[in-house]
Amino acid sequence: MFASAGADVWGESVSAETSSLIEGLFGTPKALSASIVHRAKPFQKEAGQNKSRKRQRRDAELGTSAQPVKKNRGIIRPVADELAAETDEVASEVNGLDSHSQTQRSGHHPEQGMVPEAKQAKKRKTDTPVSYLEKAEKRLKGSRFRQLNEKLYTCTGQEAMKFFRDEPEAFAEYHDGYREQTTSWPKKPLLQMAEWLKRQPKNWVVADMGCGEAELSTLVPQKCHSFDLQALNDRVTVCEMSSVPLRDSSVNVVVFCLSLMGTNVVEYLCEAWRILRTSGVLKIAEVGSRFDNLKQFIRKTERLGFRLRNRQQQQFEGNFFVLLDFDKVQETVAVGELPEIRLKPCLYKRR
């Protein structure tokens, strides 16, 4: 019986004697294939008592005893010494029985998994790596920006102006660092303000306080006065933000975009009130972490002759911004003692 079955399954090269030997060791061809696959299959590491009991129940159902195990590079598998000794005796006569049976079972051909040596090599990145010197220079620029940023937060506008007058190159270094910081922002408050201004009357007049490179003036259709402590281009008028060269009630919009820096913020806001027309708009964008109490800041600003029109809070890429719009509602200057308005400085850890 086995000889005829063996001839049909394994081909005529398998003799009756060999078939008898295989039958004596493993039984029928189907049982032989199942035995090899079952006993040679690696086991993944089984952790915990539940998996151990499951394996024991399976072994009991198959009528086999638990196999001793050993670790091999993190994989636990049955000891196959006995299997290897048995299969070596008949391997030459069954013409690759093991590979044939596994191919019949899975439909996978080992040669299909072979990849040419050229394809196995990892593709090298074509991007040129940044050199060590370039990285070091970038870190130095970042450190310089943080140092200058901290200084501007912790001094008055007059002190900052004197500092940049004595060290004009520091102003350019600061704005180089600022530009580098903002390149990764998916949204920029200045661009949002520009979009709002594009929807307003074109005959309005805008004052951009602490303008930097005067980018806003290039984005909006209105006439835009750009003020800062130093001039990075010919669009900028040099002055201190508490005293700008404009007449009273001469502009429709005053913008402070991330520029309420210094310890005399209340003077900046009073100057904004002076140059704004009645019903003019004061637009402020600041880092949210600078406000100890946002409601208190709004109340103190309203005491200067403004009324809150709109408030937004936005968060992206780890940055939290507050955008505030105020209307000028008083035609006379606020009387009495001015409220103290201070924003928290953005201080950086020393490296």
C-alpha positions as a Python dict, from the first residue, in 0.01 Angstrom:
ca = {
    (1, 'M'): (0, 0, 0),
    (2, 'F'): (270, 253, 98),
    (3, 'A'): (486, 168, -203),
    (4, 'S'): (213, 259, -450),
    (5, 'A'): (123, 570, -256),
    (6, 'G'): (490, 666, -234),
    (7, 'A'): (535, 623, -607),
    (8, 'D'): (235, 845, -674),
    (9, 'V'): (338, 1113, -429),
    (10, 'W'): (720, 1118, -436),
    (11, 'G'): (786, 983, -784),
    (12, 'E'): (918, 651, -912),
    (13, 'S'): (1268, 724, -777),
    (14, 'V'): (1144, 616, -434),
    (15, 'S'): (1189, 240, -410),
    (16, 'A'): (965, -4, -222),
    (17, 'E'): (1247, -61, 26),
    (18, 'T'): (1284, 310, 93),
    (19, 'S'): (908, 349, 121),
    (20, 'S'): (901, 68, 376),
    (21, 'L'): (1179, 241, 574),
    (22, 'I'): (991, 574, 570),
    (23, 'E'): (670, 397, 675),
    (24, 'G'): (851, 236, 964),
    (25, 'L'): (985, 568, 1088),
    (26, 'F'): (699, 808, 1020),
    (27, 'G'): (393, 631, 882),
    (28, 'T'): (211, 758, 573),
    (29, 'P'): (354, 1036, 350),
    (30, 'K'): (93, 1278, 484),
    (31, 'A'): (193, 1194, 840),
    (32, 'L'): (562, 1230, 747),
    (33, 'S'): (508, 1581, 608),
    (34, 'A'): (300, 1684, 906),
    (35, 'S'): (559, 1542, 1146),
    (36, 'I'): (847, 1732, 987),
    (37, 'V'): (657, 2059, 971),
    (38, 'H'): (526, 2019, 1325),
    (39, 'R'): (853, 1916, 1488),
    (40, 'A'): (1079, 2155, 1297),
    (41, 'K'): (860, 2463, 1330),
    (42, 'P'): (1020, 2724, 1566),
    (43, 'F'): (817, 2834, 1863),
    (44, 'Q'): (799, 3197, 1963),
    (45, 'K'): (884, 3263, 2323),
    (46, 'E'): (588, 3182, 2537),
    (47, 'A'): (570, 3397, 2848),
    (48, 'G'): (351, 3330, 3146),
    (49, 'Q'): (181, 3032, 3296),
    (50, 'N'): (-132, 3057, 3076),
    (51, 'K'): (67, 2994, 2756),
    (52, 'S'): (261, 2718, 2926),
    (53, 'R'): (-61, 2540, 3027),
    (54, 'K'): (-196, 2584, 2675),
    (55, 'R'): (111, 2413, 2531),
    (56, 'Q'): (77, 2128, 2779),
    (57, 'R'): (-288, 2074, 2682),
    (58, 'R'): (-196, 2070, 2315),
    (59, 'D'): (79, 1815, 2374),
    (60, 'A'): (-164, 1598, 2567),
    (61, 'E'): (-415, 1607, 2282),
    (62, 'L'): (-146, 1506, 2031),
    (63, 'G'): (-25, 1229, 2260),
    (64, 'T'): (326, 1371, 2285),
    (65, 'S'): (528, 1456, 2591),
    (66, 'A'): (658, 1802, 2666),
    (67, 'Q'): (975, 1879, 2474),
    (68, 'P'): (1281, 2016, 2654),
    (69, 'V'): (1360, 2368, 2532),
    (70, 'K'): (1668, 2578, 2500),
    (71, 'K'): (1734, 2943, 2416),
    (72, 'N'): (1893, 3039, 2086),
    (73, 'R'): (1935, 3415, 2038),
    (74, 'G'): (1609, 3494, 2212),
    (75, 'I'): (1404, 3220, 2042),
    (76, 'I'): (1283, 2912, 2237),
    (77, 'R'): (1240, 2600, 2022),
    (78, 'P'): (1212, 2218, 2067),
    (79, 'V'): (1534, 2022, 2066),
    (80, 'A'): (1549, 1862, 1721),
    (81, 'D'): (1848, 1632, 1757),
    (82, 'E'): (1639, 1319, 1722),
    (83, 'L'): (1456, 1457, 1423),
    (84, 'A'): (1783, 1549, 1253),
    (85, 'A'): (1924, 1198, 1302),
    (86, 'E'): (1614, 1037, 1155),
    (87, 'T'): (1577, 1264, 856),
    (88, 'D'): (1949, 1246, 764),
    (89, 'E'): (1912, 869, 703),
    (90, 'V'): (1649, 911, 434),
    (91, 'A'): (1725, 1261, 304),
    (92, 'S'): (1923, 1134, 2),
    (93, 'E'): (1641, 903, -113),
    (94, 'V'): (1336, 1125, -71),
    (95, 'N'): (1481, 1386, -313),
    (96, 'G'): (1435, 1695, -105),
    (97, 'L'): (1129, 1562, 73),
    (98, 'D'): (1140, 1832, 337),
    (99, 'S'): (1150, 2123, 93),
    (100, 'H'): (890, 1958, -131),
    (101, 'S'): (644, 1901, 152),
    (102, 'Q'): (678, 2255, 281),
    (103, 'T'): (632, 2392, -71),
    (104, 'Q'): (315, 2185, -114),
    (105, 'R'): (190, 2309, 226),
    (106, 'S'): (259, 2684, 195),
    (107, 'G'): (292, 2742, -179),
    (108, 'H'): (618, 2929, -111),
    (109, 'H'): (929, 2854, -314),
    (110, 'P'): (1259, 2932, -142),
    (111, 'E'): (1412, 3065, -462),
    (112, 'Q'): (1141, 3329, -481),
    (113, 'G'): (1267, 3483, -158),
    (114, 'M'): (1620, 3517, -292),
    (115, 'V'): (1721, 3875, -364),
    (116, 'P'): (2026, 3973, -573),
    (117, 'E'): (2312, 4106, -368),
    (118, 'A'): (2277, 4447, -527),
    (119, 'K'): (1915, 4471, -410),
    (120, 'Q'): (2006, 4369, -57),
    (121, 'A'): (2237, 4670, -17),
    (122, 'K'): (2071, 4962, 160),
    (123, 'K'): (2010, 5271, -43),
    (124, 'R'): (2239, 5549, 60),
    (125, 'K'): (2085, 5887, 136),
    (126, 'T'): (2155, 6143, -134),
    (127, 'D'): (2117, 6443, 98),
    (128, 'T'): (2444, 6609, 184),
    (129, 'P'): (2494, 6588, 563),
    (130, 'V'): (2527, 6914, 749),
    (131, 'S'): (2887, 6961, 850),
    (132, 'Y'): (2995, 6985, 1209),
    (133, 'L'): (3096, 7350, 1162),
    (134, 'E'): (2755, 7442, 1021),
    (135, 'K'): (2583, 7273, 1314),
    (136, 'A'): (2807, 7452, 1562),
    (137, 'E'): (2741, 7787, 1391),
    (138, 'K'): (2366, 7726, 1401),
    (139, 'R'): (2380, 7648, 1774),
    (140, 'L'): (2581, 7964, 1840),
    (141, 'K'): (2327, 8175, 1652),
    (142, 'G'): (2043, 8017, 1849),
    (143, 'S'): (2224, 8087, 2176),
    (144, 'R'): (2286, 8449, 2075),
    (145, 'F'): (1919, 8495, 1983),
    (146, 'R'): (1805, 8363, 2321),
    (147, 'Q'): (2049, 8595, 2499),
    (148, 'L'): (1927, 8903, 2309),
    (149, 'N'): (1564, 8800, 2345),
    (150, 'E'): (1601, 8779, 2722),
    (151, 'K'): (1766, 9121, 2735),
    (152, 'L'): (1480, 9283, 2542),
    (153, 'Y'): (1224, 9130, 2777),
    (154, 'T'): (1394, 9260, 3091),
    (155, 'C'): (1480, 9623, 3005),
    (156, 'T'): (1286, 9933, 2903),
    (157, 'G'): (1245, 10042, 2545),
    (158, 'Q'): (1485, 10331, 2600),
    (159, 'E'): (1753, 10097, 2736),
    (160, 'A'): (1703, 9857, 2445),
    (161, 'M'): (1737, 10139, 2194),
    (162, 'K'): (2062, 10257, 2354),
    (163, 'F'): (2197, 9900, 2351),
    (164, 'F'): (2130, 9857, 1979),
    (165, 'R'): (2270, 10200, 1905),
    (166, 'D'): (2595, 10093, 2070),
    (167, 'E'): (2587, 9745, 1911),
    (168, 'P'): (2399, 9778, 1579),
    (169, 'E'): (2511, 9432, 1461),
    (170, 'A'): (2320, 9278, 1755),
    (171, 'F'): (1988, 9395, 1606),
    (172, 'A'): (2054, 9208, 1281),
    (173, 'E'): (2166, 8901, 1479),
    (174, 'Y'): (1845, 8910, 1680),
    (175, 'H'): (1625, 8919, 1371),
    (176, 'D'): (1829, 8647, 1199),
    (177, 'G'): (1752, 8427, 1499),
    (178, 'Y'): (1387, 8532, 1499),
    (179, 'R'): (1355, 8445, 1130),
    (180, 'E'): (1508, 8103, 1196),
    (181, 'Q'): (1264, 8041, 1483),
    (182, 'T'): (955, 8125, 1278),
    (183, 'T'): (1040, 7922, 966),
    (184, 'S'): (900, 7605, 1125),
    (185, 'W'): (571, 7765, 1237),
    (186, 'P'): (274, 7634, 1035),
    (187, 'K'): (90, 7959, 1116),
    (188, 'K'): (234, 8304, 1178),
    (189, 'P'): (34, 8563, 1373),
    (190, 'L'): (164, 8837, 1142),
    (191, 'L'): (16, 8664, 837),
    (192, 'Q'): (-318, 8630, 1014),
    (193, 'M'): (-317, 9003, 1086),
    (194, 'A'): (-233, 9071, 722),
    (195, 'E'): (-526, 8858, 607),
    (196, 'W'): (-759, 9056, 833),
    (197, 'L'): (-626, 9391, 702),
    (198, 'K'): (-681, 9280, 341),
    (199, 'R'): (-1053, 9267, 418),
    (200, 'Q'): (-1059, 9622, 559),
    (201, 'P'): (-1090, 9954, 369),
    (202, 'K'): (-785, 10031, 158),
    (203, 'N'): (-778, 10394, 269),
    (204, 'W'): (-702, 10299, 628),
    (205, 'V'): (-365, 10380, 782),
    (206, 'V'): (-172, 10119, 984),
    (207, 'A'): (108, 10154, 1240),
    (208, 'D'): (325, 9843, 1287),
    (209, 'M'): (501, 9880, 1624),
    (210, 'G'): (821, 9676, 1655),
    (211, 'C'): (803, 9581, 1289),
    (212, 'G'): (1137, 9400, 1248),
    (213, 'E'): (1188, 9374, 872),
    (214, 'A'): (861, 9562, 799),
    (215, 'E'): (709, 9252, 639),
    (216, 'L'): (353, 9363, 715),
    (217, 'S'): (393, 9670, 493),
    (218, 'T'): (461, 9440, 195),
    (219, 'L'): (152, 9226, 256),
    (220, 'V'): (-135, 9475, 296),
    (221, 'P'): (-294, 9727, 57),
    (222, 'Q'): (-310, 10007, 317),
    (223, 'K'): (-44, 10265, 396),
    (224, 'C'): (163, 10109, 674),
    (225, 'H'): (404, 10296, 901),
    (226, 'S'): (675, 10059, 1026),
    (227, 'F'): (860, 10142, 1349),
    (228, 'D'): (1148, 9972, 1528),
    (229, 'L'): (1462, 10040, 1732),
    (230, 'Q'): (1690, 9995, 1428),
    (231, 'A'): (1627, 9994, 1053),
    (232, 'L'): (1690, 9668, 867),
    (233, 'N'): (1569, 9830, 542),
    (234, 'D'): (1443, 10162, 410),
    (235, 'R'): (1080, 10087, 499),
    (236, 'V'): (1156, 10116, 873),
    (237, 'T'): (1141, 10437, 1077),
    (238, 'V'): (1376, 10425, 1376),
    (239, 'C'): (1216, 10525, 1707),
    (240, 'E'): (1118, 10394, 2048),
    (241, 'M'): (765, 10252, 2068),
    (242, 'S'): (653, 10485, 2346),
    (243, 'S'): (718, 10786, 2123),
    (244, 'V'): (652, 10746, 1751),
    (245, 'P'): (657, 11037, 1501),
    (246, 'L'): (283, 11042, 1418),
    (247, 'R'): (10, 11294, 1494),
    (248, 'D'): (-267, 11227, 1744),
    (249, 'S'): (-562, 11028, 1608),
    (250, 'S'): (-391, 10968, 1273),
    (251, 'V'): (-414, 10590, 1220),
    (252, 'N'): (-692, 10332, 1201),
    (253, 'V'): (-499, 10028, 1321),
    (254, 'V'): (-204, 9977, 1558),
    (255, 'V'): (-30, 9638, 1549),
    (256, 'F'): (187, 9482, 1820),
    (257, 'C'): (282, 9140, 1679),
    (258, 'L'): (506, 8962, 1931),
    (259, 'S'): (658, 9303, 2008),
    (260, 'L'): (525, 9399, 2354),
    (261, 'M'): (875, 9350, 2485),
    (262, 'G'): (1029, 9544, 2768),
    (263, 'T'): (921, 9653, 3112),
    (264, 'N'): (729, 9968, 3002),
    (265, 'V'): (441, 9797, 2818),
    (266, 'V'): (185, 10045, 2956),
    (267, 'E'): (371, 10330, 2781),
    (268, 'Y'): (347, 10145, 2449),
    (269, 'L'): (-28, 10100, 2490),
    (270, 'C'): (-76, 10466, 2582),
    (271, 'E'): (110, 10566, 2267),
    (272, 'A'): (-115, 10335, 2065),
    (273, 'W'): (-419, 10508, 2217),
    (274, 'R'): (-273, 10852, 2127),
    (275, 'I'): (-221, 10782, 1757),
    (276, 'L'): (-543, 10581, 1707),
    (277, 'R'): (-859, 10745, 1581),
    (278, 'T'): (-1174, 10692, 1783),
    (279, 'S'): (-1309, 10343, 1700),
    (280, 'G'): (-962, 10254, 1572),
    (281, 'V'): (-837, 9898, 1633),
    (282, 'L'): (-549, 9787, 1854),
    (283, 'K'): (-431, 9439, 1752),
    (284, 'I'): (-204, 9240, 1985),
    (285, 'A'): (-48, 8896, 1930),
    (286, 'E'): (164, 8751, 2209),
    (287, 'V'): (295, 8419, 2340),
    (288, 'G'): (34, 8285, 2581),
    (289, 'S'): (287, 8193, 2850),
    (290, 'R'): (368, 8563, 2900),
    (291, 'F'): (30, 8632, 3058),
    (292, 'D'): (7, 8556, 3429),
    (293, 'N'): (-359, 8653, 3420),
    (294, 'L'): (-508, 8726, 3077),
    (295, 'K'): (-836, 8865, 3214),
    (296, 'Q'): (-644, 9107, 3433),
    (297, 'F'): (-436, 9222, 3135),
    (298, 'I'): (-757, 9287, 2939),
    (299, 'R'): (-914, 9483, 3227),
    (300, 'K'): (-603, 9701, 3269),
    (301, 'T'): (-584, 9768, 2895),
    (302, 'E'): (-949, 9871, 2894),
    (303, 'R'): (-872, 10122, 3172),
    (304, 'L'): (-649, 10303, 2921),
    (305, 'G'): (-948, 10381, 2696),
    (306, 'F'): (-999, 10056, 2502),
    (307, 'R'): (-1272, 9795, 2486),
    (308, 'L'): (-1212, 9431, 2397),
    (309, 'R'): (-1354, 9344, 2058),
    (310, 'N'): (-1228, 8992, 2001),
    (311, 'R'): (-1008, 8733, 2170),
    (312, 'Q'): (-854, 8419, 2021),
    (313, 'Q'): (-625, 8154, 2159),
    (314, 'Q'): (-433, 7931, 1921),
    (315, 'Q'): (-196, 7642, 1979),
    (316, 'F'): (26, 7470, 1726),
    (317, 'E'): (368, 7303, 1720),
    (318, 'G'): (404, 7349, 2095),
    (319, 'N'): (346, 7727, 2070),
    (320, 'F'): (48, 7893, 2236),
    (321, 'F'): (-55, 8238, 2110),
    (322, 'V'): (-311, 8490, 2229),
    (323, 'L'): (-462, 8729, 1973),
    (324, 'L'): (-651, 9031, 2110),
    (325, 'D'): (-843, 9305, 1929),
    (326, 'F'): (-941, 9626, 2112),
    (327, 'D'): (-1140, 9930, 1998),
    (328, 'K'): (-1045, 10280, 2109),
    (329, 'V'): (-1359, 10406, 2284),
    (330, 'Q'): (-1247, 10721, 2471),
    (331, 'E'): (-1157, 11050, 2312),
    (332, 'T'): (-989, 11183, 2625),
    (333, 'V'): (-679, 11036, 2779),
    (334, 'A'): (-716, 10815, 3084),
    (335, 'V'): (-681, 11015, 3406),
    (336, 'G'): (-532, 10915, 3736),
    (337, 'E'): (-255, 10670, 3805),
    (338, 'L'): (-185, 10437, 3515),
    (339, 'P'): (-225, 10065, 3583),
    (340, 'E'): (94, 9864, 3603),
    (341, 'I'): (103, 9622, 3309),
    (342, 'R'): (383, 9368, 3296),
    (343, 'L'): (415, 9059, 3084),
    (344, 'K'): (632, 8768, 3189),
    (345, 'P'): (965, 8753, 3006),
    (346, 'C'): (1053, 8441, 2810),
    (347, 'L'): (1364, 8329, 2995),
    (348, 'Y'): (1582, 8043, 2872),
    (349, 'K'): (1790, 7796, 3063),
    (350, 'R'): (2165, 7841, 3046),
    (351, 'R'): (2336, 7566, 2846),
}
